[in-house]
Amino acid sequence: MIPFLDLKAINSQYKNELLKACERVIDSGWYIHGSECEAFEDEFAKFCGSKFCIGVANGLDALNLIFRAYKELGVMSENDEVIVPANTYIASILAISMNNLKPVLVEPNLNSYLLDADKIEEKITPKTKAILPVHLYGQTCEMDKILGIAKKYNLKVVEDSAQSHGAYFGEKRSGNLGDASGFSFYPGKNLGALGDGGAVTTNDESLANTIRALANYGSHKKYENLYQGINSRLDEIQAAMLRVKLRYLDAEISARREVADFYLNNIKNENLILPFEFGTNAKEIKSHVWHIFAVRAKNRDELQKYLAKHEIQTLIHYPIPPHKQMAYKEWNNQSYPISEQIHAEILSLPMSGVLEKEQIQKVVEVLNSWGK
């Protein structure tokens, strides 16, 4: 079986360094809010190009804390609206609604699967306070257009960078494109921990300080609580693991690009729609980091069965759009035809930097033989 994602093989590349990092934490005797987390925050902020980074427990907490901090700072109030793509993973929307803000769904572009910037303005009302562009599958949204709209209407831009570690828009990386950004370090991410983890990046010192306090029981000083906060911390062990893997992230991205390029250049089946990749900028910096390589097919379920028969594992990101989930049953009768089409047709192929050439070739050969 060709695995969709072989985490054991990915982490085995760094096993000795990961073990040493783990031993370093164990020997330190300090396991929460210590030097490893502080060092990772500094290193990841530099990687993204942002001034501040706050390690938190997971990607959902990262987004949740951004919106909560904006409420504490008086930038947003209950029932304010946040524009979000209709085809995102539900976590993006949960972070909005759990703060008693209103998610306003906007259709994606059918080619890129990203928030359609040309459809944003028609959804803006006096209650709109932010745009949440989701850099889905590893490619950044059209941030020049989005930032232009945000400036015009005085809106905050909160990036959902859970799938776009290291991705560029122009000469800036994801995490340094808007007012704040939420990252996930779930093990399957391009930069994945060996457990759960997340982070917020921002250039806004006041926002950073507020998030840091909120994530620590609302405390800015031990036993003094400014806010009714939560407990959301990036553990020392996970920070140490991430410090090791961060050093190799650009190499991992390059390896994924080689796989993606092979797919794009060699899959020749008119029954499949290949992913769209934005062009490069003047310095030839490719934007896409290929967290997911998703094709579309009218008979997606049959294609998935066909690949499984040939021992190729695939996943669906995602089978049910948010507005059809029972968690948001009040939206179930709404229609977002582009999102619904994407969710019905999308299929994610094996993608990682440890795929062997023979495995990639087999995926292409089987895809090219489908329906013929």
Salt bridges, closest charged atoms under 4 A:
GLU17 OE1 - ARG247 NH2 3.02
GLU36 OE2 - ARG24 NE 2.58
GLU36 OE1 - ARG243 NH1 2.96
GLU41 OE2 - ARG212 NH1 3.33
ASP42 OD1 - LYS46 NZ 2.77
GLU43 OE2 - ARG243 NH2 2.80
GLU72 OE2 - ARG68 NH2 2.95
GLU78 OE2 - LYS71 NZ 3.77
ASP80 OD1 - LYS127 NZ 3.44
ASP80 OD1 - LYS129 NZ 3.67
ASP116 OD2 - LYS119 NZ 2.83
ASP118 OD1 - LYS145 NZ 3.59
GLU121 OE1 - LYS152 NZ 3.03
GLU142 OE2 - LYS145 NZ 3.50
GLU159 OE1 - HIS135 NE2 2.86
GLU224 OE2 - LYS221 NZ 3.80
ASP250 OD1 - ARG173 NH2 3.30
GLU252 OE2 - ARG256 NE 2.66
ASP261 OD1 - LYS286 NZ 3.66
ASP301 OD1 - ARG300 NE 2.78
GLU340 OE2 - HIS323 NE2 2.72
GLU345 OE1 - ARG296 NE 2.96
GLU345 OE2 - LYS298 NZ 3.29
